[in-house]
Amino acid sequence: MLMITENVKGKSYKQLINLLAKHCNRFAFVENRQMMENEEERLAYIDNLTVDIKGHLLERKIQRKWETTKLSGGTAYVFYFQLNNATRQFLKERSNSLFDWISPELSEDLMFYQNDKCILAVCSHEGFFMVDETIWDSFLLS
C-alpha cells in the first residue's frame, strides 16, 4: 500500500470512485463514539444521511481498530455497505474529495474493500490515505 498525502478532489475524486467501484465490492466509514456529544442524535443523523442507501448496508460493527486507526480507549461504529451503482452515486454526490469525509458533515475514514482486502483507506483529519499500488497506477494512467 502506498501512503498519499495529496487530496483527490473534484472530477478526479469522481473518477477515483468509479475506478474503485470496478475493483471493490464494499466500502465502509467510521463514526468514533468518543467524538459524539449525543450518540443517539449522531446515529439518527447518519441514518438520515444514508437513507437512500440503507438497503445496501451490510453491517454496523463496534470496533477498536480499522485500517488507519487504533483507539487506545473507546470504540467506534464502522458501517459497511455494498459498493454498487447506488452507493457509488451516493459517494459521488455527498462529497467532492477524499478529505471531505470528515465529521460533523460526513462520517470519517472512508475505506474500500475487495472482499476482505483493503484497497484504499482514508484518514481525512490527518490528511492522508493508503491505496493499493496497482489501483493507484491505474488511476494515474486514466
URMOCOR-V367030 format. One record per residue. RES is the residue in one small letter. SS is DSSP state (helix for helix, strand for strand, loop for the rest). PSI is psi as a letter, one per 30 degrees, with the letter a starting at -180 (none if undefined). OMEGA is omega in degrees with one decimal (* if undefined). Layout:
<<RES | SS | PSI | OMEGA> <RES | SS | PSI | OMEGA>>
This chain:
<<m | loop | k | 175.2> <l | strand | k | 173.9> <m | strand | k | -176.8> <i | strand | k | -179.6> <t | loop | g | 179.0> <e | loop | k | 179.6> <n | loop | k | 173.9> <v | loop | j | -171.8> <k | strand | l | 170.9> <g | helix | b | -178.0> <k | helix | e | 179.8> <s | helix | e | 177.2> <y | helix | e | -179.0> <k | helix | e | 177.0> <q | helix | e | 178.6> <l | helix | e | 177.9> <i | helix | e | 177.9> <n | helix | e | 179.1> <l | helix | e | 179.1> <l | helix | e | 179.5> <a | helix | f | 177.9> <k | helix | f | -172.8> <h | helix | f | -177.3> <c | loop | l | 178.5> <n | loop | f | 176.0> <r | strand | l | 175.3> <f | strand | l | -179.2> <a | strand | l | 169.5> <f | strand | l | -168.7> <v | strand | k | 169.7> <e | strand | j | -179.0> <n | strand | j | -177.1> <r | helix | f | 179.4> <q | helix | f | -177.4> <m | helix | f | -177.1> <m | loop | k | 173.8> <e | loop | e | 179.1> <n | loop | j | -173.9> <e | helix | e | -179.0> <e | helix | e | 179.0> <e | helix | e | -179.2> <r | helix | e | 179.0> <l | helix | e | 176.0> <a | helix | e | 177.4> <y | helix | e | 179.9> <i | helix | e | 175.8> <d | helix | e | 179.4> <n | helix | e | 179.4> <l | helix | e | -174.3> <t | loop | g | -174.9> <v | helix | e | -177.9> <d | helix | f | -178.9> <i | helix | g | -177.6> <k | helix | e | -179.3> <g | helix | f | -179.3> <h | helix | g | 177.6> <l | strand | k | 178.5> <l | strand | e | 177.7> <e | strand | l | 172.9> <r | strand | j | -176.6> <k | strand | k | 171.5> <i | strand | k | -175.6> <q | strand | l | 174.8> <r | loop | f | -179.7> <k | strand | l | 174.7> <w | strand | a | -168.8> <e | loop | e | -173.9> <t | loop | f | -171.4> <t | strand | k | 169.6> <k | strand | j | -179.1> <l | loop | k | 177.8> <s | loop | e | 175.6> <g | loop | l | 178.8> <g | loop | l | -176.7> <t | loop | l | 178.2> <a | strand | l | 170.8> <y | strand | k | 173.2> <v | strand | k | -178.6> <f | strand | k | 179.6> <y | strand | k | -179.3> <f | strand | l | 168.6> <q | strand | k | 173.5> <l | loop | j | -178.0> <n | loop | a | -177.4> <n | helix | e | -178.2> <a | helix | e | -177.8> <t | helix | f | 174.8> <r | helix | e | 177.9> <q | helix | e | 177.4> <f | helix | e | -178.5> <l | helix | e | -178.6> <k | helix | e | -178.9> <e | helix | e | -174.9> <r | helix | f | -174.6> <s | loop | l | 177.9> <n | loop | g | 177.7> <s | strand | l | 177.6> <l | helix | e | -175.4> <f | helix | f | 174.0> <d | helix | f | 177.3> <w | loop | i | -176.6> <i | loop | k | -179.6> <s | loop | k | 11.2> <p | loop | f | -176.9> <e | loop | e | -179.7> <l | loop | l | 172.8> <s | loop | l | -175.8> <e | strand | l | 172.6> <d | strand | h | 176.8> <l | strand | k | -178.9> <m | strand | k | 179.4> <f | strand | k | -175.5> <y | strand | k | 162.6> <q | strand | j | -170.0> <n | loop | c | -177.9> <d | loop | f | -178.6> <k | strand | k | 177.5> <c | strand | k | -179.6> <i | strand | e | 178.8> <l | strand | k | 178.5> <a | strand | k | -176.4> <v | strand | k | 169.3> <c | strand | i | -172.1> <s | helix | e | -173.9> <h | helix | f | 175.8> <e | helix | f | 172.9> <g | loop | h | 174.5> <f | strand | l | 169.3> <f | strand | l | 177.3> <m | strand | k | -175.8> <v | strand | k | 174.5> <d | loop | k | -174.5> <e | helix | e | -179.4> <t | helix | e | 178.4> <i | helix | e | -179.1> <w | helix | e | 177.7> <d | helix | e | 177.2> <s | helix | e | 179.3> <f | helix | e | -178.6> <l | helix | f | 179.9> <l | helix | f | -175.6> <s | loop | none | *>>
